[in-house]
Amino acid sequence: MHCHGSNKVPIFRCPNALVTRRELNVITACFQTEQGVLPDAGGWQDQAATFTAAWPLVMHEIAYWRGVAREQAMREAERKGKQRGR
């Protein structure tokens, strides 16, 4: 898959079919870190360099998609509110 300069890549199948177990582990570790649980014992200085490098990127993506979901939910609520007001 390539973005062809658009900075977007179309996905026409389940994203779970595209990611590896390793990538899913990183995403899971990021969600756990949000809850205060780091992947390795100790503080941030004790975490693997690959995790500390990946964490900001993954969290940025998670924040982006949470924002998309929020916008969709607000639009859906607005649409339902308009239907009730008829």
N, C-alpha and C positions, 0 to 999 in steps of 0.2 A: 504494500500500500504506500502511496505517495501523496503528498499534499499538492503537488504541482504549483507551488508558490502561493497557495491560498491560506496556508497555516492551519488548514483543517483537513482531516482525513475521514472520508465517509466510512461508516461501519454498517454493513448490511447483515450481520449475524450477531449472535450473542457474544458480548465482550469476554465472557468466561472462556469461550473457545479460542480466544486470541492471546490470553495471558498464560504465563507459566506458573507453576506452583511457587517458584521462587518470588515472582512478582506479587502473587497473592499474599505470601508471607510478609513481604515488606508493607503492603497495604494494611494487613492485620496488625502488624507491629505499630504502625502509625496511629491506627485507631486506639490501640491499647495505651500508647504514649499519651494520647489526648486524655485518657482516664487516669494518668499518673503512673502507669506501669511501663517502665523501660524494658527493652528486650533482654539486656544483660544486667547482672547485678551491679550496683554502684550508681553513680551519677552520669551526667552526660559525658564527662571525660573518660568514662570507662566503656562507652559504647563503641561498636565497630565503626571505623571510619566510613565504610560504605553506607551504613545506616544514617550516620549524621549528615552525610552528603545527600542522601536520597530524601530524608525527612522533609526539608522545606519544599522540595519539588512536589512530592506526593501530597502534602498538606495544602499546597496551593491549588492543586487539581481538585482535591476533596472540597475545599471552600468554594471553588468555582461551581462545581456540580450541585452543591447544596444551595447556592444562590439560584441556579437554574430551577431547581425543584421548588424553591420558595416562590419564585415568580410564577411558575406554572400553577401552583396551589392558589395563589392570590387571584390569578386570572380565572381559574375554575370557580372559586368562591364568588367572584364578581359576576360571572356568567349565571351561576345558580341564583344569586340575589336578584338579578334582573328578571329571571324567569319567574320568580316568586312574586315580583312586583307587578306582573301583568294583570 
